[in-house]
Amino acid sequence: MRTRLTDLAEQAGVSTATVSRVLNGKHGVSAQTRQSVLAALDLLGYERPEKLRTRSAGLVGLVVPELSNPVFPAFAQVIESMLSERGYTPLLCTQSPGGTTEDQYVEMLLDHEVDGIVFVSGLHADTSSSLERYHRLRSRGIPIVLVNGYAEGVDAPTISNDDLSSMELAFRHLVSLGHKSIGLAIGPDRFVPAQRKVAGFTQNLERHFGETDPAPHIVTTLFTVEGGQAAAGELIDSGHTAIICGSDLMALGAVRAARQRGLEVPDDLSIVGYDDSPLIAFTDPPLTTVRQPVLSMGHAAVSALLAEITGTNASRTELLFFPELIVRASTGAAPVIR
């Protein structure tokens, strides 16, 4: 027990006496300190004492498209953590090709009588999919929140990253480095975030270079490493010296495409990613990227959902969160053409 108390105290940043008071359910400990000790218990793999196990305030579904893109686990962690702090038990539903569909997950969540559902980059973001599924949920009184993918007409709060601003940040950065031939590697254009990125890229192409036809500068593939590699290959071969990518995974594929052609990043080709996924700072080279404010967006999504659950309608105006450009080593001055 002595080692356990010491370990918990070190992890939580409190004294062993404070840990003891929390474990024994004593008064005189702030809610924040108590939460730190409980988090330390969970992080170190200790089982919570029976007296510290609080009854769940309810179940909340969290539907994400997949976990192979690191940004989705990041959203899941933030949203699940905040739900747990508020006393709710999150039920994480992740999709995979050929696996359980979003609609099947929703039916399962309804069977579990969830109090609400958060959808992150779900079918609401796919303009080719019907929105009727969300209308049905609302007609049954189920509170929902949509993250990254505005769906007009759906009675739900929507939380999104500002994709137009993302493109402006990336484009302006590359222009400041002297690049005059900038390309966009993007995923399928049926998705709302992809459409907005294309619109932002197109606006900046005209604003900075006076070009009104973006087609020669945009390649649409998939939001994957392989998709980024294929798109970047086309853009490199057509003479672009810088590439903005629709995701960090695509940017890693762009780096691979450059190296296959014997090019150095950033000496010969500058690359900008999108998301600032965990570990992206440790790639080779460390990736310049546009950071989604995942923490703020996750908190806003949970706050909106809990407001809906408790009968206080959250705003139906889309909440746009401003991104941040994180400059690292994958972008540099435009190469001098000899």
N, C-alpha and C positions, 0 to 999 in steps of 0.2 A: 504493500500500500504506500510505503514511503516513496519508492521510485515513481509510482503512479502519480502521486500528488505533485512531486517535483516536476515530472514531465508535463503534466497538465498546466501547472503554474507557469512554466517556461513558455509553453505554447500560447497560453492565453495572455501572458504579460502581466500576471498578478501574483500575489503571494500565495504560499501553500495554505495559509490560514483562510484566505478568501475562497480558494478552491474547496476546502473542507466545508465552509459555510454553505456554498452552493450545493455540494453533493448531499449535504444533510438537510437541505431545505430550510435553512435558517434565514431570518429576516436581516435587514441592514445591508443588502447588496443591491446595487443599482441594476436596472433591467439590462443596460448595455454590458455591464461586467458579467452578469449572469449569462447573457447570450454568448459572450466570448468564451466562457468556460464550457458551455454546452457545445460550441463549435469545436473547441479543442478536444473534447471527448470524441466527437465524430471523426475529426481528422486523424486522431491517433488510433482509431479503431476500437475504442472502448465502448461497451454497451452501457446505455444510460440506465441508472438505477430506476426502479419501478416508480418511485415517487416523483421523478423528474419527467416522466412520460405524460405529456399533456394530450388530452383528447383533441382530435383533429376538428377544426372548425368546418371542414367540408372538403370535397374533392374538386380539383380543377384539372381539366385536360390541357395538355400542351402538345400541339401537333407541329412537327418540323419535317421538312422534306427528306432529309438524310443527314448522316453524321460524318460523311467522308470529307465534306468541306468544313474546315475548322471553325468557320464563323457560326455555324448552326449549334454545335456544342457550346460555344461561348454564349449565345443567346439562351440556350436551355439552362445553363448553369446560373446565369443571372436571374432569370425568371423563376426557376425552381427555388433558389435561395430566398428570394423575396417572398414568395408564397409561403415557404416554410416559416419564415420569421413572423408572418401574419397569422400563423396557425393552420394554414391550409395544406393539404397533402396533394402534391402534384403527380399527375399520371402522364409520363412522357411517352409519346407515340411517334416513332420514326419510320419513315417509309424507305423502301428499297425497290429497285426494278423487279417486277414480277412478284413482289411481296404484298403485304396488307396495304390496301388503298386508304386514302384519306376518308372516304365515305364509310368504309368498314370500321376504321378506328372510331369515327363519330358514333356509329351505332353501338359499339362496345362501350364508349364513354356514357352514352345515354342509358345503357343497361345498368351502369354503375351509378346512375343518378348524380352526375357531376353538377356542380353549382355554376360552372361556366367553362369556356374553352378559349384558349389563345392559339391562334393560327399564325405561324411564322412562315412567310414565303410559301403559302399553300396554293390551292387552286384558285383562290381569290386573286392571285397575282397573274394568272394565266388567262389572257383575254379570249382564248379559244374555248374555255370551260364555262359551263352554265353556273350562274350565281344562285340558282334556285335552291341549292342545298343550304345556303346561308339564310335565305328567306324562310325556309322551313324551320330552321333552328330558332329564328327570332319569333316566328308565329307560335312556337311552343313555349316561348318565354325564356329561352336559354340565353344568358348573356354571352356575347362573344367579343373578341378584340382581334383585329387584323394587323399584322406587322409586315411592312414592306410589300405593298401591293394594294393601292387604292382601288376599291370596287364600288363604282358609282351606284347609288340606290340601295346599298346594303345598310340596314339600320344597325350600325356598329361603330365604335371608335376605331380610328386607323392611325397607326404610328409608322412613320416612314423616315428613312434617311433622305436628305435633299440631294437627289441624283444630279440635278442641273448644276448645283453648286459644286458637287464632286468633280464634274467634268471641267468646270471653270478653274478650279484649283489646280488640277493636273495639267490642263492645257497651258495656263498662264505660267506655271513653273517651267514647262518645257520651252516655251517661247523665250522666257528670260535667260535660258541657257543657249539661245541662238538657233534652236531647231526651227526649220521652215517646212519640213515634210513630216507631219505627225499623223499616225494611223490609229485606228481604234479596233481592238480585237474584242468582240462581244458575243454573248450567248444568244439563244433563240429570241427573235424579235416579237414573239407572242407574249412575252412577259413584260409587265408594266415597268419594273426597274430597268430592263434593257431598253425599252422604248424611250424612257426618260434620259438615259445615258446617251443614246443616239441623238436625241433632240438637243441635249446640252453640248455634245461634241459638234454637231452641225452649226449651232449658233456661234460657237467659238471659232470654228473654221472660217466662217464668213467675217466675224468681227476682226480677227487678227490677220487673215490672209486674203479676204475679199472673195473667197471661193464659195460659190453657191451650189455646187454639185458635190455632195459628200461621198457618193458611191465609190470612187476610186480609192478612198481612204478608210473604208469600213469593211471588215470581213466578219461575217456572222458564222459562228460554229457552236461549240458547247462550252458551258462554264466548267471546264475540266482542264487538267494539265495537257491532255492530248489535243483538246480543242484549241487551247492557247498556242500550242506548238504549230498546229496546222495554220491557224490564222496569222501568226507572226511570220511564218515562212512565206506566205503570200505577200505580206506587207514589206518584208525585207527585200524580197525579189523585185518589188515594184519601186524600190528606192527610198523607202521611209527610214529616217534616222532615229525616230522615237516612236514608241508604241504605248498607248494607254490601254490597259486591260480591264475587262469587266469583273475580274475576281483575282485574288492572289494566286489561286491555282493556275489560272490562265497565264499569269505573269511568269510563273515558274516554267510553264511550257514555252513561253517566249524566250526565256533565257536558254533553254535547251535548243530551240531552233537556231538561235544566234550562234551558239557554240558548234552546232553541226555544220555551220557554214564558215567556221574558222574566225568568227567575229568575237570581239571582246565587249563585255558589258561593264561599264558604260562608255568605253573609249570609242567603239564603233556604233553602238546602239544603246539608247536610253530606254528604260522600261519602267512603267508605273503600274502598280497593282491597285487592288481595291478591296477593302475590308480591314486590313491590318490584323489578320488572323494571328492567333498565338503561334509563336516560334518563327514568324516571318522575319523578325529582326535578326535571326541567326542563320538565314540562308546564305548562299554564296553566289553573288554578293548580297549583303543585307538589302532588302527590297524597299525602295521608295514606294509608298502606297497612300491611298486615301482611307483614313480611318473612319469606320462607322462608329458612332457613339453608342456602342452596344449596351453599356451600363445604364446610361440615361434612358435609352429607348426601352430597355427591359423594365426599368422601374416605372416608366410612364404606362407601359402596357398593363402591368399588374395593378397599378393605382386605378387605371380606367376600369379594369375588369371588376375590382373589388367595389368600386363605386356603383357599377351596374348591379352587382350582386346584392348590395345593401339598399338598392332602390333609388340611388341618386344617379340620374342620367349623366354620363360623361359627354363631352362635346362630340358632335358628329363632324366637325371640321377637322380635316386631316392635319395631324401634328407632324410638322417637318422638322427634323433635327439636323443641325448644321454639322458637316463633317470636318475633319482636320487633315491637312496634308502632312505626312510624316516623311521627311526627306532623309534618305539613307544613301547607300552607295551604288544603286542601280541606275542613277541618272547623273549625267555630266554634260559638259559643253558639247555642242554639236561638232561632229568631226569636220575637219578642214578638207574640202574637196580640192585635190591638186590637179 
